[in-house]
Amino acid sequence: MATAHDRIDAMVKKYPVMLFMKGNPDQPQCGFSQRVAMVLKDHGKPFASFDVLSDPEIRQGIKEYGQFPTIPQLYVQGELVGGSDIVSEMYISGELQDMLDKATDSE
């Protein structure tokens, strides 16, 4: 059976924009996850998500995988962008939109 790290790695590599969050984009289970999901929805391009509350191994594993202690975590083209505060700051500056456009234009 695949380890949590292997499962996370597969998701991060499979999807150009991957969000690990509490809940799902339509029913977030925390305000921070809701904020990042709203930013991504506002951008209008497709993104994948995983509800860490549904799998304790992934919930713990994602913190170790990205060496980032909090959830949500946004990955774009296999790279950790960050959590709610970082994503919000990048969205306001316009930097996030450029990154998302580059990641999703090849689809």
Secondary structure as a PSIPRED ss2 file (coil, helix, strand):
# PSIPRED VFORMAT (PSIPRED V4.0)

   1 M C   1.000  0.000  0.000
   2 A C   1.000  0.000  0.000
   3 T C   1.000  0.000  0.000
   4 A H   0.000  1.000  0.000
   5 H H   0.000  1.000  0.000
   6 D H   0.000  1.000  0.000
   7 R H   0.000  1.000  0.000
   8 I H   0.000  1.000  0.000
   9 D H   0.000  1.000  0.000
  10 A H   0.000  1.000  0.000
  11 M H   0.000  1.000  0.000
  12 V H   0.000  1.000  0.000
  13 K H   0.000  1.000  0.000
  14 K H   0.000  1.000  0.000
  15 Y C   1.000  0.000  0.000
  16 P C   1.000  0.000  0.000
  17 V E   0.000  0.000  1.000
  18 M E   0.000  0.000  1.000
  19 L E   0.000  0.000  1.000
  20 F E   0.000  0.000  1.000
  21 M E   0.000  0.000  1.000
  22 K C   1.000  0.000  0.000
  23 G E   0.000  0.000  1.000
  24 N E   0.000  0.000  1.000
  25 P C   1.000  0.000  0.000
  26 D C   1.000  0.000  0.000
  27 Q E   0.000  0.000  1.000
  28 P E   0.000  0.000  1.000
  29 Q C   1.000  0.000  0.000
  30 C C   1.000  0.000  0.000
  31 G H   0.000  1.000  0.000
  32 F H   0.000  1.000  0.000
  33 S H   0.000  1.000  0.000
  34 Q H   0.000  1.000  0.000
  35 R H   0.000  1.000  0.000
  36 V H   0.000  1.000  0.000
  37 A H   0.000  1.000  0.000
  38 M H   0.000  1.000  0.000
  39 V H   0.000  1.000  0.000
  40 L H   0.000  1.000  0.000
  41 K H   0.000  1.000  0.000
  42 D H   0.000  1.000  0.000
  43 H H   0.000  1.000  0.000
  44 G C   1.000  0.000  0.000
  45 K C   1.000  0.000  0.000
  46 P C   1.000  0.000  0.000
  47 F C   1.000  0.000  0.000
  48 A E   0.000  0.000  1.000
  49 S E   0.000  0.000  1.000
  50 F E   0.000  0.000  1.000
  51 D E   0.000  0.000  1.000
  52 V H   0.000  1.000  0.000
  53 L H   0.000  1.000  0.000
  54 S H   0.000  1.000  0.000
  55 D C   1.000  0.000  0.000
  56 P H   0.000  1.000  0.000
  57 E H   0.000  1.000  0.000
  58 I H   0.000  1.000  0.000
  59 R H   0.000  1.000  0.000
  60 Q H   0.000  1.000  0.000
  61 G H   0.000  1.000  0.000
  62 I H   0.000  1.000  0.000
  63 K H   0.000  1.000  0.000
  64 E H   0.000  1.000  0.000
  65 Y H   0.000  1.000  0.000
  66 G C   1.000  0.000  0.000
  67 Q C   1.000  0.000  0.000
  68 F C   1.000  0.000  0.000
  69 P C   1.000  0.000  0.000
  70 T C   1.000  0.000  0.000
  71 I C   1.000  0.000  0.000
  72 P C   1.000  0.000  0.000
  73 Q E   0.000  0.000  1.000
  74 L E   0.000  0.000  1.000
  75 Y E   0.000  0.000  1.000
  76 V E   0.000  0.000  1.000
  77 Q C   1.000  0.000  0.000
  78 G C   1.000  0.000  0.000
  79 E E   0.000  0.000  1.000
  80 L E   0.000  0.000  1.000
  81 V E   0.000  0.000  1.000
  82 G E   0.000  0.000  1.000
  83 G C   1.000  0.000  0.000
  84 S H   0.000  1.000  0.000
  85 D H   0.000  1.000  0.000
  86 I H   0.000  1.000  0.000
  87 V H   0.000  1.000  0.000
  88 S H   0.000  1.000  0.000
  89 E H   0.000  1.000  0.000
  90 M H   0.000  1.000  0.000
  91 Y H   0.000  1.000  0.000
  92 I H   0.000  1.000  0.000
  93 S H   0.000  1.000  0.000
  94 G C   1.000  0.000  0.000
  95 E H   0.000  1.000  0.000
  96 L H   0.000  1.000  0.000
  97 Q H   0.000  1.000  0.000
  98 D H   0.000  1.000  0.000
  99 M H   0.000  1.000  0.000
 100 L H   0.000  1.000  0.000
 101 D H   0.000  1.000  0.000
 102 K H   0.000  1.000  0.000
 103 A H   0.000  1.000  0.000
 104 T H   0.000  1.000  0.000
 105 D C   1.000  0.000  0.000
 106 S C   1.000  0.000  0.000
 107 E C   1.000  0.000  0.000
